[in-house]
Amino acid sequence: MNKNPLDIPEIRSRIALFVTLKDALSCVLLSKGFSQDFVYPVWHTIDLAIHPGFLQMDRSTLFKLGHHIRTIKNVSTLKQLKFLQSFKACNLSTLEVEMTESFLYHTRCYSLIRRTHGNLTNLILRRRREPSFRSSPRFLLDSLMTITQPTQPPKLTSISITSLHLTRTSFVALLRACPALTNVDVWETVFTLDQALDTFQHTGVTSIKALMKVVVMPNQPSIFIHFPNLRQWDTASSQTPDSFPTQLVKDTFSIWCPKLIEIKSNFTSSNLLVHLLVKDVFINLTALTFRYECMSEDLVQTIACYPTKWTKICCYPPSSNSGEKEDDILQRQDQFQSSGRILQLWPRLLEKLVTLDIIEHKMNIDEVEKASWSCNDLETLFVRIQGLSTKEKIDSVLMRLKEMKALQRRKSGTPVIAVRMDDHDREMSIEARVLNHLLKFKKLKYVSLGSTAWTV
């Protein structure tokens, strides 16, 4: 007799990791066996902004099932903090709290963090966002060193402290107390130098999100002096600073962060980016991400002037499109369409390029075929092609690409030879021409041509 796979607990427990919250709730109601397996996704994330009824839940239920909770989001009131302290979410890994001016609120917040920090890996503290707080002074966090316990170092790998005031003493104490940190976000945080600066360096932090204005501060050293192994910097803001002390910034990074290799820029003007590259402010830079509206001929040419430098070039979507769904990409206008020919400089000249993500751009296959691309190690390619205007056309290309690369792997790495095209061949379908081009890159793994990204 055939058995339903869902009757097998081991299969149910694996499926439960991938179902939606709505489906999990339905499964919990089916039977006791289903309830045991599907309760995890129901309890995994508690967002107090959309689940206010959580505060009315029976305490016995919380003590029984609270160990399933991994993420608590949008804690914003003293009542919520008190409630969360009334039971033990012993496996909590992510906590997101909106801070107020109340000293009691701070005390409760730090107490909750201490109770959960044994498994906490991601902590988010931010200024309250309600309109009534817009004109209030920002909140000084000077007790962050109290969130840790000396006998049990925290497992925090990521911390975000945004739109708040923070003393340098407290910041350094936090870094010192969290040896596992790799990612720091201090967007819109104001730092106050309260005493002689402790120049402690955290060797584990490799990524930071911080405004340009904390790189060089008029009355205190840059916060970047604490991160000697920093590899990625997210500039966080779209506003270009009015003044930029080039040499001072260059000295700051060359002395304190010599391993920086990647910048994620949110600037909407290309002028500063071009300036940074021309002046060699970041000598070891190999990866750059920027907003597509920042694209300009000057920027394209400046990047192309360093053909052996770049391994990764990516573009954020324009600010106006940031909320669109993935399937809407196909319908977007390419603001750089008229100058698109010059973008061929990148794949033709940047021979070490591994990732090229310019999904906002629509390439002309005629231009692509005029000269070969030198980036033979290309692994990720996100770009649109003129003529591949529907998801069906795109999927047909990528399905065929996946099949041919699978065939290549079965034949022990024998490359699938791309056909050299003459004028007659150029009249073949757009799908065939794009497929022929993609087959030239033996290491290609991830491709998007305007719809869902494929692993090939």
N, C-alpha and C positions, 0 to 999 in steps of 0.2 A: 504494500500500500504506500502510495506517495505521501510523504510528510511535508507539511507546510514549513518552509525554511524559518518562518517567524515563530514556529513552535520550539525552536532550538535556542535556549538562553544565550549561548555564546554568540550566535548570529545576531540576535536582538540587541545585545549589549554593544556590538560594533555599529549596527545601523543607527542606534540611538545617538551616536556622536555626530551624525550628519543631518538629522531631520530638523525641520523648522519648529519653532516654539508651538505653533498652532497644531501641527501634526503630533508633536510630543504630548500635548494636553489631551488630544483625542485618544492616543494609545494608552495613557495612564488610566483612563476610564474603562478600558476593555476588561482587564482582569488583574489579579494580584501579581501574577508573573510579569505582565507587561508593565505594571506600575513600578516594580522594582528596577526594571531596566531603563524605562523612559523618564524616570523622575529626575535624572541628572540634567538633561537639557532644559527642563522646566525651571530648575533651581539655579542653573549655572550663573546667570546674570540677573541681578536685581537693579532695575533703574527706577529710583524713587521719583523721578520726574513723570514717569508714565505708569508707575505701579504704586500709587499712594496708599492703596489698600493693604500693602504689605505690613504697615504699622498696626493694623488691627488683627493680625494673624495670631492664632492661639500659640501661647508660649511652648506648650508641650510639643506641638508640631515643629516649631523652630528648633527645639533641642534635639528632636529626632532627625530632622532633615537638613539642618543648617550646615552640616559638614559638606553638603553638595555645592554650596555657594562658592564661586570662584571670583566673581566680579560684583562690586557694589558701586553704582554710579549716581552722581548728582545728589550727594548728601548736602543739605543746605540749611537745616534748622537744628536748634538745640534738641528739640524733641526727637528728631531722627537719630542724632548721636546717642542720646540716652537709650533709645530703643535698641540700637545696634550693640550697645554694651551689655544689654540684658541677656544675651545668649552668646554662644561661642561659635563664630564662623571660623573654625580652626584651619580651614584650607584656603582661606581668602588669598588670592594672588594679586588682585587689582582693586585699588580703592581710589575713588574720585570725590573730592570734597571741595565745596565752595566756602571760602573763608569770610567771616564777618569781622567787625571791630571788637566784638565781645571777648574779654579776657577769659570768661568762663567757657565760652565756645571753644577758644583755643585749647584750654586745659582738657576739655572733653575730647577734642579731636586728637590731641597728642596721646591721651590715654588709650583711645581706640587703636591708634597706630601701634602703640607698644604691645597691646594685647594680641595683635594679629601679625606683628612683624616677623614672626618665625617663618612664615611662608610667603609673605608679601614680596612681590618682585617688581610691581609697578605702582608708584604713588603719584597722584595728581592733586595738587593744591592750587586753587585759582581764586581770584577775586570774584565776589558775587556779581552776577550779571543783571540783576533786576534793575529796571529804570530808576527806582528810588535811590540806588546807590551810585548813580552816575556822578553826582557832585560831591560825594563823600571822599575824604582823604583815603589814600590807599593804606593797606594794613601792614604793619611792621611785624615780621616774623623773627623774633629774637630768641626763641626758645626751641629751635629745631633740634639742638643737640640733646634735648630731653626725650626724643622719640625712640632712642635706642637703649638697649640694655647691654652693659659691658660683658655680661656672662654669655650672651648669645648674639653675635654679630648678625645684623640683618642680611637678608638675601636680596635686597633691592638691587635690581640691575638697571632700572629706569626711574628717574624722578623728574617731575614737571612742576615748577613753581612759577606761575605766570600772573602778571599784572599785580604784583605785590612788592612791598619793600622788604629788603633783607640786608642785615648787617654782614660785613665780610667775615667777622668772627664766627657768626652762626653758620655761614655758608661753608667755611673751611672746616668747622667742627662736623658738619653734616658729611662732607666729603671724606673726612678722616674716619668717621664712624661707619661708612658704607663701602667696604673694600670691594664688593662685587659690582659696583656701578660701572656701566658701559655707556649709558646715554643720559644726557642732562639737557633739560629744556628750561630756559630762564627767559622766555619771551616776555617783553614789556616789564621785566622785573627791575626795580631800582635798587642799586647797591649803595650802602652807606659804609664808609670807612670809619669805624668807631674807635680803633686803637691801632697800635703798630701792627702792620700786616704780617700775618703768618703766611709764608710762601710755600706752604705744603703743596706737594704735587701728587695728584692721583694718577697713577700710571695705567689704570684700567679703563678710564673714560676715553672712548674713541669717537664719539659723536656728540655734537652740541647744537642746540637751536638758540640763537641769541642775536639781538639787534646789533647793527653796526656800531651804535653809540657805546656799547660796552667793550668794544675792541680797544678803543682809545678813550679813556675818561680823563677829564681835565685835572681832577684832584686826587686820583688814586691809580694804581697800576691796573692794567687790563686783567679781566678775570681769566684770560687765556693762559696766564702764567701758571695756572694750576694743572694744565693738561698737556704734558710733554708728548703723549702718544696720540694726540688728536689727529684723526684722519678725515673726518667729515664735519663741515660747518654749514648749517642752514641759516641764512641771513634773516629769515623770519618775516621781514616787513617788505612791502612793495614800495615804500617811500625811499627815494634816493637821498642820501644826506646832502645838505647844502655845501659842506666842506669836507674834504677828505685828505688828511695828512699822509700822503703816499709813503714817504720814507719812514715815518714813525710806525705805520701799520706794517710795512715790509720788515722793519727791524723786529717788531713784536712777534711776528710769525716765524721769522728765520731763527730767532733766539729761543722762543718758548714752544713753538709748535712746528718743528722742522719736518714732521711726518705728515702734515696735512696734504691730502691728495685729491679731495673732492669738495666742491662748493655747490650748494643748492641755493640759487639766487631767486628771490621773489621780485626783484626790481622790474619795473615796467618800461624802463629806458635802457637801451644798450650802451649808452655813453660810458657809464661807470665800469661795466664789464669789459669793454674794449680798453679802457684806461688801465684796469687791473692787469690785463693780459699783456698789453704793450709795455708796461713798466715792470713786468716780471715780479709783481708783488708776491705771488705764490709760486716759488721756483719749481716745486715738485708736483704741481697740479697735473692730474691725469684724467679727472672726471668732472664734468660740468653739467648742471641741470639749471634751466632757466625758463621763464615764461615765454610762450610762443610769440606774444605781442612784442617781445623784446628783440625778435629776430630782425636783423638788418644786414645789408650787404657788407658793411664794415665789420660786423661781428663774424660773419661767415668767413671773410677773407683773413681776419686776424687769427681765428682758430686754425685755418688752413695753413698758416705760416709756420705751424709747429707740427709737421707731418708725423714725427716719431714720438710725439708726446701723449696723444690722447688715446684712451681705451674706452671711454664712455661719454656719449653726448646724448642728453635727454631734454625734452621740453615739457613743461607743465602746459595744460590747456589754458587758453585765454581766460582771464578772470570772469568774463561774461558767460563762459560755458562751463564753469567749474561744477555746477549742479546738475548738468545733463547726464542722462543715462548713457551707458556704453554704446547702445545701438544708435544713438543720435549722432555719433561721430561721422557716420557716412554722409549725413546731410549738412554738415558744417561747411561754411565757406572757408577757403584757404586765403588768408589775408596776404600771404607771401607768394601767391600764385604767379603774378606777373614777373617776379624775379626768381622763380623756382629753379631756373637753369643753373644758377650759381651754386645752389645747394649740392649739386653733383660733385663739387670740389671735395666735400668731406669724404664720401666713400671712395673716391678716386685717389685721394692723397693720404688720408690718415690710415696708414698701413697697419697700425696696431689696434685699430678699433675693434672692440668686442661687442659693444652695445650701442645701437643707434635707434633712438626712440624719438621720431619726429612725426607722430601719428596725425598731427594737425595739417601736415603738408601732403599735397597730392602730386606725386611725381608723374612725369610724362614718360611712358615707356620708350618713346623714340629717343629722348635725351639719355635715358639709362643705357640704351644699347650702343650709343655712339663711342663710348670708351669703357674699358674694363674697370672694375672696382679693385682696389689693391688690398682691401681689408679681408684677407683670406681667413682670418681667425674669427670672423663675425659669428656670434652665437645668438644675439637677440636683434631682431629687426621689426620695428613698428613703424609703418608708413602706409599711406593710401596711394592708390594708383588710379590715374584717370582712365575711365572706362570700366573699372571694377566697381560698379555703382550699387550693386545689390549684395545682400548677405549670401544669396544662393550662388552667385558667381564666385565670391570670395571663398566660400566653403568648398566649392568644387576644386579650386586650385590647391587649397591647403590639404584636402583629403588626398588628392593625387600625390602631393609632395610627401605626405606622411607615408603613403604606401611605397613610394619609390625609395625613400630613405630606409624604411624597414627592410626592403629587398636588399639594399646595399649592406645593411648590417648582417643579414643572414648570409651574405656572400663574403663574410670576413673582411669587411671594410673596403671591398672593391668599389671605387667611386663610380657613381652614376654620371656618365659623361654628358655634359650639356652640349647641345648641337650648335655649331657655329652658324650664324644666320647670314644669308645674303639678302638682296633686295626682295627676292621672291618670298623668302621665309617670313619677312616682316609683314606680309599680308595675312599671315595666319591669325587665329583668334587671339584676343588680348589675354585670355586665360593661359593659352599655350606659351605665349611669350614671357609672361610673368613666371610661370613654372620653370621655364628654361633658365631664366635668370637666377632663381632661387636655388636651383640644383648645383650651381657653381660653388656654393659655400658648404663644404663638407662638415663643418662644425656647427652649423645652424641648428638651434634647438627650439627657440621661441619666436613665433611669428604672429603679427597681427597686421592685416591689410585694411583695417577699418571696422571690423566687428570683433567678436570674441577672440582673445589670444589663444593660439594653438601651441601645444608642445609636439614637435615633429621629430 
